[in-house]
Amino acid sequence: MLYGVMKLSLGNGLRLAFRPWVEGLENIPAEGPAILASNHLSFSDSFFLPAVLERKVTFIAKAEYFTTPGVKGRLTAAFFKGIGQLPVDRSGGRGAGEAAVRSGIQVLERGELFGIYPEGTRSPDGRLYRGKPGGLARVALATGAPVIPIAMIDTEKIQPPGKVVPKLMRPGIRIGRPLDFSRYQGMDGDRFVLRSITDEVMYEIMKLSGQEYVDMYATAAKRQIAEREKAEKAERAARHRAGKAHGDSGGDGARENGEPGGAGGPGKAAGDGGGDDRAA
């Protein structure tokens, strides 16, 4: 009920305001379970994809969106429930991954669409990063549901990190053909199989999106970027302190030598003395 209301209001609003273009809608089954595996460029990805589909899509979201206290927290929780997102506590490491897998299996067992971002987090720079092998592959093998690769296009340009007001432009969505991994049935304990499935899906997403592929996890890339920014900030601060110290020492030298600018006094006194000599 709430999902339908949110889809009519938010979904129609997004379609009217941003006019997203879509290719491959025919690859979404009219009924039955399917896994929608997408790249992740923006917070808005989980809004634009459901907005262009007739069927309900359920994503997982971090539990903080559902547990924040106060009026704002309750409104946020209601909003995320309304758009079909399930809370998962991501702070528990492997436990968080298990919770995500269970949530996905439950959604698919109801014959619904389950949305997942194999990268595990948003891309920090618009490139496509290595997929995490746990969630997507295990859910696919446990349910036998087809995996549909999806590419979100230009959604990161609509609302870059730190920007409050979105830019009105047309994002795109490309939907690929379903991938069948039934040949790996019963092999969900083999980490090489999980990696193979994940890499195949990421390859299809790369072909659809045209993104540059980076063979590392997005979480690791974010850490590297944060560490680099921290080092650059420390270096700027050190240069600023060094420049300030150099300026202070230059001022002290000027005052000691009686040069103008030390404090104004010594230069003036020298001028006055010169005037007295000429008068004599």
Residue pairs with C-beta under 8 A, 6 or more apart in sequence:
2 78
2 81
2 82
3 56
3 82
3 83
3 84
5 82
6 79
6 82
6 83
7 50
7 51
7 56
10 47
10 51
10 83
11 50
11 51
12 51
14 20
14 47
14 48
14 51
15 51
15 52
17 168
18 48
18 158
18 168
18 169
18 170
18 171
19 170
20 48
20 51
20 52
20 170
20 171
20 172
20 173
21 170
21 171
21 172
21 173
22 52
22 172
22 173
22 174
22 175
23 172
23 173
23 174
23 175
24 174
24 175
24 176
24 177
25 52
25 53
25 175
27 148
27 175
27 176
27 177
27 178
28 34
28 36
28 53
28 54
28 55
28 113
28 148
28 175
29 146
29 178
30 55
31 111
32 111
33 107
33 108
33 109
33 110
33 111
33 112
33 113
33 114
33 143
33 145
34 108
34 113
34 114
34 145
34 146
34 147
34 148
34 178
35 104
35 108
35 113
35 114
35 115
35 116
35 136
35 139
35 140
35 143
35 145
35 146
35 147
35 148
36 49
36 57
36 113
36 114
36 115
36 116
36 148
36 150
37 116
37 117
37 118
37 136
37 147
37 148
37 149
37 150
37 201
37 205
38 45
38 49
38 115
38 116
38 117
38 149
38 150
38 151
38 152
38 205
39 117
39 119
39 123
39 128
39 150
39 151
39 152
39 205
39 209
39 211
40 117
40 119
40 121
40 122
40 123
40 152
40 218
41 122
41 123
41 126
41 152
41 154
41 155
41 156
42 122
42 152
42 155
42 156
42 158
42 159
43 122
43 159
44 155
44 158
44 159
44 166
44 171
45 117
45 152
45 155
46 59
46 61
46 83
46 85
46 115
47 83
48 152
48 155
48 171
48 173
49 57
49 115
49 150
49 152
49 173
50 56
50 57
50 83
50 84
50 115
52 173
53 113
55 112
55 113
56 84
56 112
56 113
57 84
57 113
57 114
57 115
58 84
58 85
58 86
58 107
58 112
58 113
58 114
58 115
59 84
59 85
59 86
59 114
59 115
59 116
60 85
60 86
60 87
60 88
60 100
60 103
60 104
60 116
61 80
61 85
61 86
61 87
61 88
62 87
62 88
62 89
62 90
63 87
63 88
63 89
63 90
65 76
65 77
65 80
65 85
65 87
66 76
66 77
66 80
66 81
66 87
67 73
67 77
67 87
68 76
68 77
80 87
86 103
86 107
88 96
88 99
88 100
88 103
89 95
89 96
89 99
90 96
92 99
97 134
97 135
100 135
101 134
101 135
101 138
101 139
101 142
104 114
104 116
104 135
104 139
104 143
105 139
105 142
105 143
107 113
107 114
108 114
108 139
108 143
108 145
109 143
114 139
114 145
116 135
116 136
116 139
118 131
118 132
118 135
118 136
118 198
118 201
118 202
118 205
119 128
119 129
119 130
119 131
119 132
119 217
119 218
120 131
120 132
120 217
120 218
120 219
121 218
121 219
121 222
122 156
122 218
123 129
123 156
123 218
124 218
124 221
124 222
124 225
125 221
125 225
126 156
126 211
127 211
127 212
127 213
127 214
128 202
128 205
128 206
128 209
128 211
128 212
128 213
128 214
129 213
129 214
129 216
129 217
129 218
129 221
130 202
130 214
130 215
130 216
130 217
130 218
131 198
131 199
131 201
131 202
132 198
132 217
133 191
133 194
133 195
133 197
133 198
134 194
136 147
136 197
136 198
136 201
137 181
137 188
137 193
137 194
137 195
137 197
137 198
138 188
138 194
139 145
140 147
140 181
140 197
141 181
141 184
141 185
141 186
141 187
141 188
141 193
141 197
142 188
144 182
144 185
146 178
146 179
146 180
147 178
147 179
147 181
147 197
147 201
148 175
148 176
148 177
148 178
148 179
149 175
149 176
149 179
149 201
149 204
149 205
149 208
150 173
150 174
150 175
150 176
150 205
150 208
151 172
151 173
151 174
151 176
151 205
151 208
151 209
151 210
151 211
152 171
152 172
152 173
152 209
153 171
153 172
153 173
153 174
153 209
154 169
154 170
154 171
154 172
155 171
157 167
157 169
157 171
158 166
158 167
158 169
158 171
159 165
159 166
159 167
174 208
174 209
175 208
176 204
176 205
176 207
176 208
179 200
179 201
179 204
181 197
184 193
184 196
184 197
187 193
188 194
202 213
205 211
206 213
214 221
251 261
251 262
254 260
254 261
254 262
255 262
255 263
255 266
256 262
258 266
258 267
258 270
259 266
259 267
260 267
261 267
